[in-house]
């Protein structure tokens, strides 16, 4: 019969003879529960570390996981072989849970007021988020209506459904890669938008879901030691495919979805899903409209145009009236950061005060949302010049969401302020790699340009700033740096062209202002020495 694990009510583990093999530690119990809740009983070490030790560095988290695994094996005794672990993954075998062996009893327990993983209290926001989502998923899949909460049937959910539908997946690492990638896309989109996720980990999708929101389809095949993955998004309402992409990885790396091209695919899929919300019928009015407004505002803010930036903020304010949330305050924080850097408003002190206000509100409501931590962290570094706060927020965001390019930008900003310019350049370029196939990659290219300039690599800085400028011709920050980098490189014709374009956007641009005005957003350029060396040449352009 194998080992038995009870997930509903008080967690317990028993062997064939009925001996209690339950580990004493809450995190050891949580590891077993999280492994049980995946169809193949397998999770990446990094995934487990990010949910149980998200506040620790990579080495410390890895060591804590090893200790927890030792505790589990000790508790299992003669059945310790059920728990397998290698360098990258942890797997549980030869076990059955009450949700599988005696589902009727589990349903009865839940209906009587018991809870999934009752009494496992772990002070880690990442675990709390997983536990809350898993409780909702389990109860929804079993059709539970709690009398004390009056929870409504699944068909009346307020947030848009995002449904994972798994197609053909090869056994082993191919299956793991497909499921893990689908879960990563869904989780990343949940950082950006207000959605409810169904089908995570291969779980059964409720039959009575409304035909709204988006469906994510994932298929994979293993051919000649390589795993080929096809991912597509479609509208649940009409079945229309709105985005699809393929990725190929060596079979030996397929369970490392944070490596290679796969993070870029995850970020691109989430970005494509967010961008499509304004075109969904169900997002034209009602609660779903908040997602459409957020997507529209993001597109407007990355135009860097003064009027469109103000419109982006107005749209976000409207979204906040529908669904006030941390992410909306964080996006409004970013709007003001862009306004500050692009000098679109006459009162920079007001922008700083509003950034402080929205950052505080975002963090108060964040529940460790990595996007919120990233955007607030960037603002703290870029506007407040507070690298300590930015570094902490960026570290937490990366631990929770390595696929979110904004997390890497936040880390790069903090490292620059600490003087680790090579580390900052590596982090910024990682953001570029992840966001490469999206419309707003110029944001990460500019961050890479700043890091390259700080490290003294003018050739690399020019390449990154040119990439940002060509993709976003109205991006003043890129033009300011290119102007002086071109002068340093002897490219006077290019410098003249950029200078004229910058003056059209910023008529009051002068060398004196950029060098001496306290609020002028050019810290890196001032520290580079280029202003003193080549500023006088502006008069001849």
C-alpha positions as CSV (number, residue, x, y, z in Angstrom):
1,X,0.0,0.0,0.0
2,X,2.9,2.4,0.7
3,X,3.1,5.5,2.9
4,X,0.0,7.4,3.7
5,X,-0.1,11.3,4.1
6,X,-3.1,13.1,5.5
7,X,-3.4,16.6,4.1
8,X,-6.9,17.7,5.3
9,X,-7.0,18.4,9.0
10,X,-3.9,17.8,11.1
11,X,-1.0,16.7,8.9
12,X,0.3,13.2,9.5
13,X,2.5,10.6,7.8
14,X,2.1,6.9,8.5
15,X,3.8,3.8,7.1
16,X,2.2,0.5,6.2
17,X,2.2,-0.7,9.8
18,X,0.5,2.5,10.9
19,X,3.6,3.9,12.6
20,X,3.5,7.7,12.9
21,X,6.4,9.0,10.7
22,X,5.4,12.7,10.8
23,X,8.3,15.1,10.9
24,X,8.2,17.6,13.8
25,X,9.3,20.7,11.9
26,X,6.6,22.8,10.1
27,X,8.9,23.3,7.1
28,X,9.7,19.6,6.8
29,X,5.9,18.9,6.8
30,X,5.4,21.7,4.2
31,X,8.0,20.1,1.9
32,X,6.1,16.8,2.0
33,X,2.8,18.5,1.4
34,X,4.1,20.6,-1.6
35,X,5.6,17.5,-3.1
36,X,2.3,15.7,-2.7
37,X,0.5,18.4,-4.5
38,X,2.3,17.9,-7.8
39,X,1.2,15.1,-10.1
40,X,4.7,13.6,-10.3
41,X,5.6,14.4,-6.7
42,X,8.6,16.4,-7.8
43,X,9.8,20.0,-7.2
44,X,13.0,21.9,-8.0
45,X,15.1,22.7,-5.0
46,X,15.0,26.4,-5.9
47,X,11.2,26.3,-6.0
48,X,11.1,24.9,-2.5
49,X,13.7,27.3,-1.2
50,X,11.9,30.3,-2.7
51,X,8.7,29.4,-0.8
52,X,10.1,28.4,2.6
53,X,13.2,30.5,2.9
54,X,12.5,33.5,0.6
55,X,14.2,35.9,3.1
56,X,17.5,34.2,3.0
57,X,20.5,34.2,0.6
58,X,20.9,31.3,-1.9
59,X,23.5,29.5,0.2
60,X,21.7,29.8,3.4
61,X,18.4,28.7,1.9
62,X,20.1,25.7,0.3
63,X,21.6,24.7,3.6
64,X,18.2,25.0,5.3
65,X,16.6,22.8,2.7
66,X,19.3,20.1,3.2
67,X,18.7,20.1,7.0
68,X,14.9,19.8,6.4
69,X,15.4,16.8,4.1
70,X,17.6,15.2,6.7
71,X,14.8,15.7,9.2
72,X,12.3,14.1,6.9
73,X,14.5,11.0,6.2
74,X,15.1,10.6,9.9
75,X,11.3,10.7,10.6
76,X,10.5,8.2,7.8
77,X,13.1,5.7,9.2
78,X,13.0,2.5,7.2
79,X,10.9,4.3,4.5
80,X,13.4,7.0,4.0
81,X,14.0,5.8,0.4
82,X,10.6,7.3,-0.5
83,X,12.4,10.7,-0.5
84,X,14.9,11.2,-3.3
85,X,17.0,14.2,-3.9
86,X,19.7,15.2,-6.4
87,X,21.5,18.5,-7.0
88,X,18.5,20.1,-8.7
89,X,15.3,18.4,-7.6
90,X,13.5,16.7,-4.7
91,X,11.0,13.8,-5.4
92,X,8.6,11.7,-3.3
93,X,7.5,8.2,-4.3
94,X,5.5,5.4,-2.9
95,X,3.0,7.6,-1.1
96,X,-0.8,8.2,-1.3
97,X,-2.8,11.0,0.3
98,X,-6.3,11.3,1.7
99,X,-7.3,13.4,-1.3
100,X,-6.5,10.3,-3.4
101,X,-7.3,7.3,-1.2
102,X,-10.3,8.6,0.6
103,X,-11.6,11.7,-1.1
104,X,-15.1,11.3,0.4
105,X,-13.7,11.6,3.9
106,X,-11.6,14.6,2.9
107,X,-14.7,16.3,1.5
108,X,-16.6,15.6,4.7
109,X,-13.8,16.9,6.8
110,X,-13.6,20.1,4.8
111,X,-17.4,20.6,4.9
112,X,-17.2,20.2,8.7
113,X,-14.8,23.1,9.0
114,X,-11.4,21.5,8.8
115,X,-8.7,22.9,6.5
116,X,-6.1,21.7,4.1
117,X,-2.8,21.7,5.9
118,X,-4.4,22.7,9.2
119,X,-2.0,24.1,11.8
120,X,1.1,24.5,9.5
121,X,2.1,28.0,10.3
122,X,5.2,29.3,8.5
123,X,6.1,33.0,8.6
124,X,7.0,33.4,5.0
125,X,4.8,35.3,2.6
126,X,5.7,33.2,-0.3
127,X,4.5,30.0,1.5
128,X,1.4,31.8,2.8
129,X,0.6,32.8,-0.8
130,X,1.0,29.2,-2.0
131,X,-1.0,27.8,0.9
132,X,-3.9,30.3,0.3
133,X,-4.0,29.5,-3.4
134,X,-3.7,25.7,-2.8
135,X,-6.6,25.8,-0.2
136,X,-8.8,27.6,-2.7
137,X,-7.8,25.2,-5.5
138,X,-8.4,22.1,-3.5
139,X,-11.8,23.3,-2.2
140,X,-12.8,24.5,-5.6
141,X,-11.8,21.1,-7.2
142,X,-13.9,19.3,-4.6
143,X,-16.9,21.6,-4.9
144,X,-16.7,22.7,-1.3
145,X,-19.0,25.5,-0.1
146,X,-18.1,26.5,3.4
147,X,-21.2,27.3,5.4
148,X,-19.2,29.7,7.7
149,X,-17.8,31.8,4.8
150,X,-20.7,31.6,2.4
151,X,-18.2,31.1,-0.4
152,X,-19.9,31.3,-3.8
153,X,-19.7,28.6,-6.4
154,X,-16.7,28.7,-8.7
155,X,-18.7,30.1,-11.6
156,X,-19.1,33.5,-9.8
157,X,-15.4,34.3,-9.4
158,X,-14.8,38.1,-9.6
159,X,-11.3,37.9,-11.1
160,X,-10.6,36.6,-14.6
161,X,-9.9,32.8,-14.9
162,X,-6.5,31.9,-16.2
163,X,-6.6,28.2,-17.1
164,X,-3.7,25.9,-17.6
165,X,-4.5,23.1,-20.1
166,X,-1.7,20.5,-20.5
167,X,-1.4,18.6,-23.8
168,X,0.9,15.8,-24.6
169,X,3.9,15.7,-22.3
170,X,6.7,13.1,-22.4
171,X,7.5,11.3,-19.2
172,X,10.3,12.4,-16.9
173,X,12.0,15.8,-17.3
174,X,9.8,16.7,-20.3
175,X,6.7,16.4,-18.2
176,X,8.3,18.3,-15.3
177,X,9.5,21.1,-17.6
178,X,6.0,21.6,-19.2
179,X,4.2,21.7,-15.9
180,X,6.8,23.9,-14.2
181,X,6.8,26.3,-17.1
182,X,3.0,26.6,-17.2
183,X,2.9,27.2,-13.4
184,X,5.7,29.8,-13.8
185,X,3.8,31.7,-16.5
186,X,0.6,31.7,-14.4
187,X,2.3,32.9,-11.3
188,X,4.2,35.7,-13.1
189,X,0.9,36.9,-14.7
190,X,-0.7,36.9,-11.2
191,X,2.0,39.4,-10.2
192,X,0.9,41.7,-13.0
193,X,-2.9,41.3,-13.1
194,X,-5.9,40.2,-11.1
195,X,-6.5,36.6,-12.1
196,X,-7.6,33.2,-10.6
197,X,-5.4,30.3,-11.7
198,X,-6.8,26.8,-12.5
199,X,-5.0,23.7,-13.6
200,X,-1.8,24.4,-11.8
201,X,0.5,21.4,-11.4
202,X,-1.8,19.4,-13.7
203,X,-4.8,19.6,-11.4
204,X,-8.2,19.0,-12.8
205,X,-10.0,22.1,-14.1
206,X,-13.5,22.7,-12.8
207,X,-16.1,21.9,-15.4
208,X,-18.3,24.9,-14.5
209,X,-15.8,27.7,-15.1
210,X,-17.2,30.6,-17.1
211,X,-15.9,31.0,-20.7
212,X,-13.9,34.0,-19.8
213,X,-10.2,35.0,-19.4
214,X,-7.3,33.2,-21.0
215,X,-6.3,29.6,-21.6
216,X,-2.6,28.6,-21.5
217,X,-1.8,25.5,-23.6
218,X,1.5,23.6,-23.1
219,X,2.7,20.6,-25.0
220,X,6.2,19.0,-25.1
221,X,8.1,16.3,-26.9
222,X,11.5,14.7,-26.3
223,X,13.5,14.2,-29.5
224,X,17.1,13.2,-29.6
225,X,17.9,14.2,-26.0
226,X,16.2,17.6,-26.4
227,X,12.9,18.7,-25.0
228,X,10.8,20.8,-27.4
229,X,8.1,22.8,-25.7
230,X,5.2,24.6,-27.4
231,X,3.3,27.2,-25.4
232,X,0.3,29.1,-26.6
233,X,-2.3,31.5,-25.2
234,X,-5.9,31.7,-26.4
235,X,-9.1,33.6,-25.5
236,X,-11.4,31.3,-23.4
237,X,-14.4,33.0,-24.9
238,X,-13.8,32.3,-28.6
239,X,-10.8,30.0,-28.7
240,X,-8.7,32.4,-30.7
241,X,-4.9,31.9,-30.3
242,X,-3.4,35.3,-29.4
243,X,0.3,34.2,-28.9
244,X,2.5,31.1,-29.2
245,X,6.1,30.3,-28.9
246,X,8.4,27.3,-29.1
247,X,11.5,26.6,-27.0
248,X,14.1,23.8,-27.2
249,X,16.4,22.8,-24.3
250,X,18.8,19.9,-23.7
251,X,17.1,17.1,-21.9
252,X,19.6,17.4,-19.0
253,X,18.6,21.0,-18.4
254,X,14.8,20.7,-18.9
255,X,14.1,20.7,-15.1
256,X,16.1,24.0,-14.7
257,X,13.5,26.4,-16.1
258,X,15.3,29.4,-14.6
259,X,18.2,28.8,-17.0
260,X,18.7,29.4,-20.7
261,X,15.9,30.7,-22.9
262,X,13.1,29.5,-20.8
263,X,12.8,32.5,-18.4
264,X,12.4,34.7,-21.5
265,X,9.6,32.6,-22.7
266,X,7.9,32.8,-19.3
267,X,8.1,36.6,-19.2
268,X,7.0,37.0,-22.8
269,X,4.0,34.8,-22.2
270,X,2.9,36.8,-19.1
271,X,3.5,40.1,-21.0
272,X,1.5,38.9,-24.0
273,X,-1.4,37.8,-21.7
274,X,-1.4,41.2,-19.9
275,X,-1.3,43.1,-23.3
276,X,-4.3,41.2,-24.5
277,X,-6.7,42.0,-21.7
278,X,-8.0,45.2,-23.3
279,X,-9.2,43.2,-26.3
280,X,-11.2,40.7,-24.2
281,X,-15.0,41.2,-24.2
282,X,-15.2,40.4,-20.5
283,X,-12.7,43.2,-19.7
284,X,-14.8,45.9,-21.3
285,X,-16.7,46.5,-18.0
286,X,-17.1,45.1,-14.5
287,X,-14.2,43.8,-12.3
288,X,-12.3,42.5,-15.3
289,X,-11.9,46.1,-16.6
290,X,-9.2,46.6,-14.0
291,X,-6.8,44.3,-15.9
292,X,-7.5,46.1,-19.2
293,X,-6.8,49.4,-17.6
294,X,-3.5,48.2,-16.1
295,X,-2.4,46.9,-19.5
296,X,-3.3,50.1,-21.3
297,X,-1.5,52.2,-18.7
298,X,1.7,50.2,-19.0
299,X,1.7,50.7,-22.7
300,X,1.2,54.5,-22.2
301,X,3.8,55.0,-19.6
302,X,6.6,53.4,-21.7
303,X,6.0,56.0,-24.4
304,X,7.8,58.6,-22.2
305,X,5.5,61.2,-23.7
306,X,4.4,63.8,-21.1
307,X,0.7,63.7,-22.0
308,X,0.6,59.9,-22.3
309,X,2.3,59.6,-18.9
310,X,-0.4,61.7,-17.3
311,X,-3.0,59.6,-19.1
312,X,-1.4,56.4,-17.8
313,X,-1.7,57.7,-14.3
314,X,-5.3,58.7,-14.8
315,X,-6.0,55.2,-16.1
316,X,-4.3,53.6,-13.1
317,X,-6.4,55.7,-10.8
318,X,-9.5,54.5,-12.5
319,X,-8.3,50.9,-12.2
320,X,-7.7,51.5,-8.5
321,X,-11.4,52.5,-8.0
322,X,-12.4,49.1,-9.4
323,X,-9.8,46.9,-7.7
324,X,-7.5,48.7,-5.3
325,X,-4.3,46.7,-5.0
326,X,-0.6,46.9,-4.3
327,X,0.3,46.4,-8.0
328,X,-1.7,49.5,-9.0
329,X,0.1,51.7,-6.5
330,X,3.4,50.2,-7.6
331,X,2.7,51.0,-11.3
332,X,1.7,54.6,-10.3
333,X,5.0,54.7,-8.5
334,X,6.8,53.8,-11.7
335,X,4.9,56.4,-13.7
336,X,6.2,59.1,-11.3
337,X,9.7,57.7,-11.6
338,X,9.6,58.0,-15.3
339,X,8.1,61.5,-15.1
340,X,11.0,62.4,-12.7
341,X,13.7,61.0,-15.0
342,X,12.1,62.4,-18.2
343,X,11.5,65.8,-16.5
344,X,7.9,66.0,-17.8
345,X,6.6,67.8,-14.7
346,X,7.5,71.2,-13.4
347,X,7.6,70.2,-9.7
348,X,10.1,67.3,-9.1
349,X,9.7,67.6,-5.3
350,X,6.0,66.8,-5.7
351,X,6.8,63.7,-7.7
352,X,9.2,62.5,-5.0
353,X,6.5,63.0,-2.3
354,X,4.0,61.0,-4.4
355,X,6.5,58.2,-5.0
356,X,6.9,58.0,-1.2
357,X,3.2,57.9,-0.7
358,X,2.5,55.3,-3.4
359,X,5.5,53.2,-2.4
360,X,4.2,53.0,1.2
361,X,0.7,52.1,0.1
362,X,2.0,49.4,-2.3
363,X,4.2,47.8,0.3
364,X,1.4,47.8,2.9
365,X,-0.8,45.8,0.5
366,X,1.9,43.9,-1.3
367,X,1.8,40.4,0.3
368,X,5.3,40.0,-1.1
369,X,4.2,40.5,-4.7
370,X,7.6,40.4,-6.5
371,X,6.5,43.0,-9.1
372,X,5.5,45.4,-6.3
373,X,8.8,44.8,-4.5
374,X,10.7,45.4,-7.8
375,X,9.0,48.6,-8.8
376,X,9.2,50.2,-5.4
377,X,12.8,49.0,-5.0
378,X,13.7,50.8,-8.3
379,X,12.1,54.0,-7.2
380,X,13.9,53.9,-3.9
381,X,17.2,53.6,-5.6
382,X,16.7,55.9,-8.6
383,X,14.8,58.7,-7.0
384,X,15.5,58.5,-3.2
385,X,19.1,57.2,-3.8
386,X,18.4,54.7,-1.0
387,X,20.4,51.6,-2.1
388,X,19.8,49.7,1.1
389,X,16.0,49.6,0.7
390,X,16.3,48.9,-3.0
391,X,18.8,46.0,-2.4
392,X,16.5,44.4,0.2
393,X,13.4,44.7,-2.0
394,X,15.3,43.5,-5.1
395,X,16.7,40.5,-3.2
396,X,13.2,39.4,-2.0
397,X,11.7,39.9,-5.5
398,X,14.4,37.8,-7.2
399,X,14.0,35.0,-4.6
400,X,10.3,34.9,-5.3
401,X,10.3,35.5,-9.0
402,X,13.5,35.0,-11.1
403,X,11.4,35.2,-14.3
404,X,10.3,38.8,-13.7
405,X,12.7,41.1,-15.6
406,X,11.7,44.0,-13.3
407,X,13.4,42.1,-10.4
408,X,16.7,42.1,-12.3
409,X,16.4,45.8,-13.1
410,X,15.8,46.6,-9.4
411,X,18.8,44.5,-8.5
412,X,21.0,46.3,-11.1
413,X,20.0,49.7,-9.7
414,X,20.9,48.8,-6.2
415,X,24.2,47.3,-7.2
416,X,25.1,50.4,-9.1
417,X,24.6,52.6,-6.1
418,X,26.7,50.2,-4.0
419,X,29.6,50.5,-6.6
420,X,29.3,46.9,-7.8
421,X,29.2,48.0,-11.4
422,X,30.1,44.6,-13.0
423,X,27.4,42.9,-10.9
424,X,25.0,45.6,-11.9
425,X,25.8,45.1,-15.6
426,X,25.3,41.4,-15.3
427,X,21.9,41.8,-13.6
428,X,20.7,44.4,-16.1
429,X,21.7,42.3,-19.0
430,X,19.9,39.4,-17.5
431,X,16.8,41.6,-17.5
432,X,17.5,42.4,-21.2
433,X,17.7,38.6,-22.0
434,X,14.4,37.9,-20.2
435,X,12.5,40.9,-21.7
436,X,14.1,40.7,-25.2
437,X,11.0,39.6,-27.0
438,X,8.7,42.2,-25.5
439,X,7.8,45.7,-26.6
440,X,9.4,47.4,-23.6
441,X,12.9,45.9,-23.6
442,X,14.3,49.4,-24.1
443,X,13.8,50.0,-20.3
444,X,16.2,47.2,-19.5
445,X,18.6,48.2,-22.3
446,X,18.9,51.7,-20.7
447,X,19.6,50.2,-17.3
448,X,22.3,48.1,-18.9
449,X,23.7,51.3,-20.5
450,X,23.9,53.0,-17.1
451,X,25.7,50.0,-15.6
452,X,28.2,49.8,-18.5
453,X,28.8,53.6,-18.2
454,X,29.5,53.3,-14.5
455,X,31.9,50.4,-15.2
456,X,33.8,52.6,-17.7
457,X,32.8,50.5,-20.8
458,X,31.8,53.2,-23.2
459,X,31.5,50.9,-26.2
460,X,29.0,48.6,-24.3
461,X,27.2,51.7,-23.0
462,X,26.7,53.1,-26.5
463,X,25.4,49.8,-27.7
464,X,22.8,49.5,-24.9
465,X,21.7,53.2,-25.1
466,X,21.4,53.0,-28.9
467,X,19.2,49.9,-28.6
468,X,17.0,51.8,-26.1
469,X,16.9,55.0,-28.3
470,X,16.1,53.2,-31.5
471,X,13.3,51.3,-29.9
472,X,11.9,54.3,-28.0
473,X,12.9,57.5,-29.8
474,X,11.2,59.7,-27.1
475,X,13.3,58.2,-24.3
476,X,15.3,61.3,-23.0
477,X,17.4,59.4,-20.5
478,X,19.0,57.3,-23.3
479,X,19.6,60.4,-25.4
480,X,21.3,62.4,-22.7
481,X,23.9,59.6,-22.2
482,X,24.3,59.0,-25.9
483,X,25.0,62.6,-26.5
484,X,28.2,62.7,-24.3
485,X,29.2,59.1,-25.2
486,X,29.2,60.0,-28.9
487,X,31.3,63.1,-28.2
488,X,33.8,61.0,-26.2
489,X,34.0,58.5,-29.1
490,X,34.5,61.3,-31.7
491,X,31.1,60.7,-33.4
492,X,30.2,64.3,-33.7
493,X,27.6,63.8,-36.5
494,X,25.7,61.3,-34.3
495,X,26.1,63.5,-31.3
496,X,24.6,66.4,-33.2
497,X,21.7,64.4,-34.4
498,X,20.9,63.2,-30.8
499,X,21.4,66.7,-29.5
500,X,18.8,68.2,-31.9
501,X,16.3,65.4,-31.0
502,X,16.8,66.0,-27.3
503,X,16.3,69.7,-27.6
504,X,13.0,69.1,-29.4
505,X,11.8,67.1,-26.4
506,X,13.6,69.1,-23.7
507,X,14.0,72.7,-24.9
508,X,15.5,73.9,-21.6
509,X,18.3,71.3,-21.7
510,X,21.7,73.0,-21.0
511,X,25.1,71.8,-19.7
512,X,24.7,74.0,-16.7
513,X,21.4,72.5,-15.7
514,X,22.5,68.9,-16.1
515,X,25.7,69.6,-14.0
516,X,24.3,71.8,-11.2
517,X,20.5,71.5,-10.9
518,X,19.9,69.3,-7.8
519,X,16.9,67.4,-9.1
520,X,18.3,66.9,-12.6
521,X,18.1,63.1,-13.1
522,X,21.7,62.4,-14.4
523,X,23.6,61.0,-11.4
524,X,25.6,58.5,-13.5
525,X,26.4,61.0,-16.2
526,X,27.6,63.5,-13.6
527,X,29.9,60.9,-12.0
528,X,31.3,59.7,-15.3
529,X,33.4,62.8,-15.9
530,X,32.1,63.1,-19.5
531,X,30.4,66.4,-18.7
532,X,33.6,68.1,-17.7
533,X,35.6,66.6,-20.5
534,X,33.2,67.1,-23.4
535,X,30.6,69.6,-22.3
536,X,32.2,72.5,-24.0
537,X,31.8,70.8,-27.4
538,X,28.0,71.2,-27.2
539,X,28.4,74.8,-28.4
540,X,29.8,73.5,-31.7
541,X,27.1,71.0,-32.5
